């Protein structure tokens, strides 16, 4: 997320290039993503989804037509954030940086699936949608809370705190300290499954999010 010192001086991002299709944007997308530290397998998964969505070569019964595809260059990765993810986010905001600056949210949501994230970025009902592809960098001592695989006691504690990750982490730190377990890791987000895709909810206090691609699209039958 943006730091407090950056929020007051935030200037809307300017894309390094603008394309009219996903296919024409792919070479630059690959280059920008690799330079920003994203693993190639993550890049190729995103490329496959973008190209499949545009051509209709996907598991869904529809396709989307990009009208504007913006590409951005994220800042260099800091040394203490080696865990890198590349995720989709359907949203009305052009960039996640702009959203975080304007709303100061405690949580941000992403999906591993382009199509499943797209409806959240509706601009006009049934027609225009916006989707972003973001680099999420996480601390080395962080982990995701998986509600399907979590121990029963941790799941009960999480539910009793109504999903408040800050209180949840604080409680676990106290517990581990009293037990001298030496577990210093924190949960920076919650992972769940929705219609065969992975859904992520990250606590903005613990992660940094940057836009690589932002696209305006038309939903086609």
Secondary structure, DSSP 8 states (H G I E B T S, - for coil): ---HHHHTT------SEEESSHHHHHHHHHHHHHHTT--HHHHHHHHHHHHHHHHT-SSSS-EEEEEEEEE-------TT--EEEEEEEE-SSS-HHHHHHHH--SEEEEES-HHHHHGGGEEETTTEEEEEEEEEEE-TTEEEEETTTS-HHHHHHHHHTTT-HHHHHHHHHHHHHHHT-----EEEEEEEEETTEEEEEEETTTEEEEEEEEEEEEEE-
